[in-house]
Amino acid sequence: MSQTLVRLAIQTDLPALTQLDRRCWGPHNSPVVLDPNRSFTMSLDTTWVAVHHGVVVGYVNVDRSSDLPSQHHLRRIQAIAVDPDVRRLGIGSLLLDAAKSAAKTQGARKLTLRVMGSNPNALALYRKNGFGVEAHQRAEFNMNGQDVDDRSLYFPLDAAEPKWCSGSCHCGAVQFQVYVRTWEILDCNCSVCTKKGILHLIVPGEDFRLICGEDALSTYTFGTHTAKHHFCRTCGMHPFYVPRSHPDGWDVNVRALEGVEVSAFVCMPFDGREWASSVTEIR
Ligand SMILES: CC(C)(COP(=O)(O)OP(=O)(O)OC[C@H]1O[C@@H](n2cnc3c(N)ncnc32)[C@H](O)[C@@H]1OP(=O)(O)O)[C@@H](O)C(=O)NCCC(=O)NCCS
């Protein structure tokens, strides 16, 4: 990406920004029907542009959520767009890095945005860049007769430091420790995760220690039998297991951690019902 730089927008970028808006927005990613003849309307003072081989090919607008003093610690991404000809080159991610850095420099503690359920590409971009889902608004819009969900996403600019955390099953026979490097977890909708109610923190082998209880564990497998669904034979809890996506690592159920609230983690949905197409997002 050395041929791409991100800088604040200037007046002479306006024709390129207008062109980007015309090429990037439609009913699948914007609930507002844009006038095809309108010019770029956002403030240039809060817009960062991506310049690729000397051409403006993308922008992100980061502004205050509101004028309320009680919301001065928030910044909101109002829009992010990359020209269709240069997508999947990491430019959207560079713009998100710039947005995080600008928000942090301004003293903000949380960066928010909204994304329509009909925009899976953007959701994948945000997932890859550490954003979590804070709220899921069902049927928030009705676009051409179809209900469309909306999601409020956030990125904590003051994320907790990495640390070792302890956990156990319910009866205490099984005890473990896990090193939490990134405070990001997955909420999977597959048949077994839904019934377990597990929230997944996937870590490499060296970040997990079984303190005691190997003998207390039993193991359930199904399907490809790659995942080893361990559970305590006495209390039935599933504190951790070997996941199919990372058979050399561990998948810890963060609900089994002690002294750590689930809300400390940034949580993203994982479509385990479509495992084969979804797993590339987390490997
Ligand atoms: C969403 C958007 C900004 C992404 O820009 P981009 O420059 O292509 O993003 P990146 O190249 O940084 O992509 C980073 C990651 O996001 C995910 N991603 C982005 N586009 C994707 C797509 N079309 N399909 C699947 N995953 C995608 C991938 O994980 C990708 O990493 P990879 O290429 O290594 O697999 C661009 O598609 C866009 O402008 N869309 C129209 C405007 C829009 O919808 N904005 C968001 C409104 S909420």
The ligand as an ORCA input file, in Angstrom:
! r2SCAN-3c Opt
* xyz 0 1
  C     -16.923     -1.120      2.123
  C     -15.732     -0.536      1.313
  C     -15.420      0.849      1.886
  C     -14.510     -1.471      1.491
  O     -13.375     -0.842      0.903
  P     -12.093     -1.714      0.418
  O     -11.016     -0.752      0.076
  O     -12.492     -2.677     -0.607
  O     -11.732     -2.485      1.763
  P     -10.368     -3.275      2.079
  O      -9.645     -3.596      0.801
  O      -9.612     -2.521      3.124
  O     -10.941     -4.611      2.686
  C     -10.527     -5.082      3.937
  C     -11.280     -6.349      4.263
  O     -12.698     -6.094      4.309
  C     -13.393     -7.275      3.824
  N     -14.073     -6.936      2.558
  C     -14.064     -5.752      1.924
  N     -14.795     -5.832      0.799
  C     -15.275     -7.099      0.730
  C     -16.082     -7.796     -0.210
  N     -16.534     -7.210     -1.341
  N     -16.372     -9.098      0.032
  C     -15.907     -9.719      1.129
  N     -15.107     -9.106      2.054
  C     -14.806     -7.816      1.847
  C     -12.320     -8.321      3.573
  O     -12.113     -9.017      4.794
  C     -11.102     -7.449      3.256
  O      -9.879     -8.105      3.491
  P      -9.223     -9.044      2.333
  O      -9.322     -8.293      1.054
  O      -7.819     -9.240      2.833
  O     -10.062    -10.294      2.342
  C     -16.074     -0.472     -0.222
  O     -16.553     -1.750     -0.628
  C     -17.113      0.577     -0.561
  O     -16.781      1.733     -0.818
  N     -18.416      0.221     -0.608
  C     -19.463      1.153     -1.001
  C     -19.706      2.211      0.086
  C     -20.125      1.538      1.366
  O     -20.930      0.609      1.377
  N     -19.603      2.067      2.503
  C     -19.929      1.536      3.824
  C     -21.191      2.140      4.310
  S     -21.590      1.557      5.952
*
